[in-house]
Amino acid sequence: MPRVTFLVTNAPTRVIDVPPRATLLRAAVRAGMPIGRSCRGVAVCAACRIFIVEGPDAVEPMDELEARLAARIRLAEHERYACCARITGDVTVTTSYW
């Protein structure tokens, strides 16, 4: 089972196991992490940007939905939209607001 590590500034790191192909958004919600999601995870609002610190290859490549959103609202290198990014292995993530 893949493991997601959430790096949080001035707080303990959180680690949870998730089912394969779960989204990073689902993992964050399950871990009790505050994460932007005004569109409720349908790749419209771009609020769920998440930075992959370690394990970018442990997340599936962008699907068409995420690629369309990224074409409108650019992502930095190793940044993904959590609502679309599906986990395939161990990954460490953070955001600018944790």
ZIMOHU-V232569 format. One record per backbone hydrogen bond with DSSP energy under -0.5 kcal/mol. CO is the residue of the C=O (numbers start at 1). NH is the residue of the N-H. E is the energy in kcal/mol with one decimal. If there is no record, write none. Layout:
co:CO nh:NH e:E
co:CO nh:NH e:E
This chain:
co:2 nh:18 e:-2.6
co:3 nh:91 e:-2.3
co:4 nh:16 e:-2.4
co:5 nh:7 e:-0.6
co:5 nh:93 e:-3.0
co:6 nh:8 e:-0.5
co:6 nh:14 e:-2.0
co:8 nh:11 e:-1.1
co:14 nh:6 e:-3.6
co:16 nh:4 e:-3.1
co:18 nh:2 e:-0.6
co:19 nh:22 e:-1.8
co:22 nh:87 e:-2.9
co:23 nh:27 e:-2.1
co:24 nh:28 e:-2.4
co:25 nh:29 e:-2.5
co:26 nh:30 e:-2.6
co:27 nh:31 e:-1.9
co:28 nh:33 e:-2.8
co:29 nh:32 e:-1.4
co:37 nh:40 e:-1.9
co:46 nh:49 e:-0.6
co:47 nh:36 e:-0.5
co:48 nh:82 e:-2.2
co:50 nh:52 e:-0.5
co:50 nh:80 e:-2.7
co:51 nh:53 e:-0.8
co:51 nh:94 e:-1.9
co:54 nh:92 e:-2.7
co:55 nh:58 e:-2.3
co:56 nh:59 e:-0.9
co:58 nh:88 e:-3.5
co:58 nh:89 e:-1.6
co:63 nh:67 e:-2.5
co:64 nh:68 e:-2.2
co:65 nh:69 e:-1.8
co:66 nh:70 e:-2.8
co:67 nh:71 e:-1.6
co:68 nh:72 e:-1.1
co:69 nh:73 e:-3.0
co:72 nh:74 e:-0.5
co:76 nh:79 e:-2.1
co:78 nh:52 e:-3.5
co:80 nh:50 e:-2.7
co:80 nh:82 e:-0.7
co:81 nh:84 e:-1.7
co:81 nh:85 e:-2.0
co:82 nh:24 e:-0.6
co:82 nh:25 e:-2.4
co:84 nh:86 e:-0.5
co:85 nh:24 e:-2.0
co:86 nh:60 e:-3.0
co:87 nh:21 e:-3.3
co:91 nh:5 e:-2.6
co:92 nh:53 e:-2.1
co:92 nh:54 e:-1.5
co:93 nh:7 e:-2.8
co:94 nh:51 e:-3.2
co:95 nh:98 e:-0.7
co:98 nh:9 e:-1.2
